[in-house]
Amino acid sequence: MIPELGTIEGFYGKTWDWAARAAHVSAFAPLGYRFYHYAPKADAYLRRRWGEPHPREVHEALAKLAAHCRAEGVRFGVGLSPYEIYLDFDEAARAALKRKLAELDALGLDDLAILFDDMRGDLPRLAETQIEIVNFVADHTKAGRLITCPSYYTDDPILDRFFGERPANYLETLGWGLDPAIEIFWTGPKVCSTEIGANHLQRVTETLGRKPFLWDNYPVNDGQRMSPFLHLRAFTGRTPDIAPLLAAHGVNPASQAMLSRIPMLTLEAIYRGEGADAAQAFRDAATHVAGAELAAKLEEDLPLLQDKGLNGMTDEEKAALRNRYAAFDHACAREVIQWLDGEWRITDEIVQAQ
């Protein structure tokens, strides 16, 4: 059994361009990825400036992307993060939200996600207010599927350190208070989970009152800590037995659109029971994406690219890598060079501003 797979463009920092998004949809539609959710943290009109409409050119580009997804048989969705709307969900906030939903409906959404992640959460009646907001959205959207991301979307205590201690019984209250038809995102035991097991998912299902919609934070590499690394190896820590325990499996890709394809290609094989040999899975995917010669170079350099990273490499190692990949006329090689040049470095200040 293979769960519904898809892409969630939900990372911080520099976004993909429109051509890369369309190309990604076309590349993965035949490979089992059946939804694409546009939710980059850098789109201020979905987050801190959510009450304002998108500029016309962005709205038109989104409409074009939605049409492209439909042509490829892929569900198109948007992740709306109405920043801290739950602090005062008054009539003005309701009116602004209704206007935003109408703007998004004009795109012809299949999926709409209301995201409460990465915002302050140590507040009384947090779950109850968020239920009220999601119910309001359900009454005013034309999207065929509604998903929400809780403020605490993992057991990981790092969220409590950054956004305040989670209220008692928050997830139970939210899960059992929402209509069962509304899906709930979950990232696993950690924000970036190395393993997601059946026992964990069964417990989360009991807590939320439904199967979790997995938001998988691999191979994402945003943030100050992760942006110095390229996450290229095959998926591990996910096994076929979790498939029936998921509502769907969405992948948050890396900042590098083409290189992201390598690990993402290995996920379906895991559910087919063919992903036990992670090294071979990487080799096959990298060859498919980059060709045999470049794939061999990437495999040879994995200890530098994924393990040592920019901060750990010497200037000599960086220069040697740059020269090595400059010899290839391929998007993957160009992304390695751009990464070496610091194009995707992200600071805590960037994250906090988005």
N, C-alpha and C positions, 0 to 999 in steps of 0.2 A: 504494500500500500504506500502510495506517495501522497502526502498532504498537498493542499493547494500552496504552491510556491509563488513568491513575488519579490519585488524590490521596493524598499522603503528608502527614498532619498531623504534621510533625516539627520545628516551630520552637520557639525559646525564648520565654519571656515569657508574657503573658496568653493563655490558651487560648480557643478558641471554646466556646460553650455547646452543650448537647445539641441544642437546637432548630436552631441554625445548622448543625450537622453533618448532621442528618437532612435539612434543607432543601437543603443542598449536594448530598447524594447524589441526591435526587429531581430536582434541576435538571440534573445532569450525566449521569445515567444514560442519557437519550435522546440525548446528544451524544457518545457514544463513550467516556466515562470508566467503566471497568468494574471498578475496585477502589477501596477506601477503606481506607487503613492509619492506624490510630489510634496515634500515637507522639509526643505532645507532650512536650517536655523537662520541662515543669512537673509532669507526673504522676510524683511521686516514687516511687510503687509500681511503676513500670516502670523506674526508674533507680537513684537512690541508696538507696532503701528497697525495692528489688526483692524482697528475701527475705520481705517482709511481704505479706499478702493485701490486696487493695483493700478499703476500707470497703464495707459491704454496699450502700449507696445507689449508689456508683460502679459496683460490679459489676453491679447491676441495670440501671443506665443503659447500660452497655456491652452487656449482653445485649439490651436493647431496640434499640440501634443496630445490632447484628449482625442481628437479625430484620428490621429495616427495610431493611438492605442486601439481604438475601436476597429480600425482597418486591419490590425494585426490580431484581433480577437482577444485583446488584453484589457482587463478592467482598469479604468483610470480613476485615481483618487487623489484627494488633497488632504494634507494634515494641517488643520487650523489650530493654532495655539493662542487663544484669546487671553493674553498675558494678564494673570492675576485678576481675571474678571470676577472670580468668586469672592474677592474682598468686598465688593459692593455690586451685587447683581440687581441693580435698581432698574427703573423704567428706561433711563437713558442707555444703560448697558444692553437691555433687551432690544431696544430700538436699533442700536448699532449692530448688534449680533444678527438681527433679522435682515438688515441691509446687506451685511456681509454674506449671509447664507444665500440671498437672492443673487448676489454677484457670482458666487461659486456655482450655483445651480445653472447659471447661464452657460457654463462650460459643458454641461451634460455629464455630471459626475455619476460614476457607478458607485464609488466608495467615498465616504467622508469620515475623517478621523478628527475627533476633538481631543486635543492633547493638553494635559495638565502637568507634563513632565518638566523637571528642572525649574520649578518655581517654589516659593515658600509654601510649606505645608503644615507647620505646627500651629494650626488654627482650630478653634472650636467649630463643630458642625461642618467640617471640611467635606466629608463624604456626602452629607445631606444636601449641601449647597451644590456640589458637583452633580449629583443626581438631578437636581432641579434644572441645572443648565443643560445637561444632556437631554433630558426630557423636552425642554424647550426647543432644542435643536431638532429632535426627532419630529416635533410637530411642525417645523418650518423648513425642512429640507426635502428635496426631491431625490436625494441620493438613495440608491437601492440598498446599500449596506452602511450601517453606522458602527463605528469603532471608537473606543475612548482609551486614552492612556492615563492611568492613575498618576497622582503625584508621587506615589511610592509603588514603582512598577517592578520591583525586585525585593528580595529579602535583604539585599546588600545594605549594611549599616552606613555605608558611605553617603547615602542619600540623607540619612538623619543628621549626619555631621554637617552637610552642606546646606540643607534646606529646613532644618529643624526636626525635632523628634516627631515621628508619625503619631497621630492620635490613636488612642486605644481602639482596637477593632475596626480600624479604617477600611481595610480591604474587605472584610466580611460585610460591613455596612454598605459599602459601595456595590459590591457584587450582588448581594441579595436584594438590594433596593432597585437595581436597574432591570429593565425589561430583559428577559433571557435572550431576546433576539439581538440585543446590542453586544457586540464583541468587545473584549478587553485585551489590550496589549500587555505583554509580560516578557521580560528579558532573561528570565531564569534566575538561578541562585545569586548571580552577580550582575552588575551593570553590563560587564563584558564577560560572559560565562564561558569558561573553557569546557565545561561539561554540563549537559542538560539531560537528566535521567528520568526514567519513567516514574520512579517513586516520588520525585520532586513534583512532576507535573500532575500526578494524581492528587497530591496534597493541595496544590494550587487550584485544581478544579473544584475541590471541596470548598476551598476558601471563597472562590469567586462565584460559585454556583453555575459554572460553565467551563468548557475547555478554553484554555488560554490561546490567544492569537499571538504567536511567538514573534517578537521583535528581536531578531538575532543580531547582536552587535559584534559580528565578525563578518567581513574583514575591515570594518570601519577603523580609521586611524586618525580621528580628529582629536582635538585637545592638545594641551602643551605636552602631556606625557606621551601620547601615542603618535603624534605627527612626525617625529623623527624616525619612524619605522614604516616599512612597507610590509603589509600582511598579505603574503602570497601563497603560503602553504595551503594544502587541502584542508577542508573541514575535518575536525576530529571531535570526539566527545559528544557526538550525536549518533544514535543508533536506530535501526529500523523500528524497534519496538515503541518508539515515542510517536510514530506517525498517527495511530488512532487516538492519541491523547491530545492532539492539537486541533484547533479550529482552522489554522493556517500557519504557514511558516514564511515570514517576511525577513529579508536580508537587508541590513543597513550596509551599503557598500563603502569602499574606501574613497578617499578624495580623488584618486586616480581612476578615471572611468574605464580605461582599457585594461589596466592591470587588475582591476577588481574582477574582471571576467574569469581570471584563472581560478581563484578559490571558489567562486560562485558556480562554476561548471562542475565542481566536484560534489555538490550537495545532493543532486538527484541520485547519483550512484550510491550514496550512503543508504537512501531509502530503498533502493533496489537490492541492497545487500551486497554491493560490489565495491564498497569504499574502505575495506579493511586495510589495504596497503596504501597508506597515505602518500608515500613517496611516489608510487606509480600513478596514483590519482593526480598528483601535481604534474607529473611528467606528461601525462596524456592531455590534461587541460592546457598546460602551457604550450605544448606543441600545437594544439588546435588553435589557440589564440595568436601565438607569436611565431609559429614555425619552428622546425626542429633545431636549427642552429642557435637562434636566440633563446629558445627554451632551455637548451643545454647551458648557456651562459647564466641565465637566471637561476637555474638549479645550483650551479657551482657557487654562485654568489649569495645564496640564501643566508648563510651565517652572517654576512655583512649587512644585507638589506633588511632582514627580519629580526635578527638577534642582536647584532652590535649596534646598528642604527647610526644616525648622523652624529650624535653626541659622543659615541664611542669610537668612531673611526678616526684615523689619523688623516692629515691633509694628503699624505701620499696615497693612502688607500682610496680616498675620494677622487683624486686626480686619475688614478689608474682605472677606476670604475667609469669615470666620465669618458675617458679615451676609448674604453672598451665598447661602451654603448653608442658612442658617436659614430661607430663604424656601421651601425644598422639604420636603415631607412624604414623605421616601423614605429607606430604610435607607442608601443610598450617601451621601446628604447628611449624615445623622447620623454616619456613620463619619468623614467628613471633619472634622466639628466635634469629635468625640471625639479624633481625631488631633491637631488643632490645640491642643486642651486638654491634650495630653501623656498621654493615657490609655495609649498603647502605648509610651511611652519605655522603653527597656531600658538598663541600665547593665552594665558588665563584672561588677559584684558579683552582679547577678541571674543572669547566665549562669553564673558560677562556682558559685553556690549550687545551680543546677539540674543 
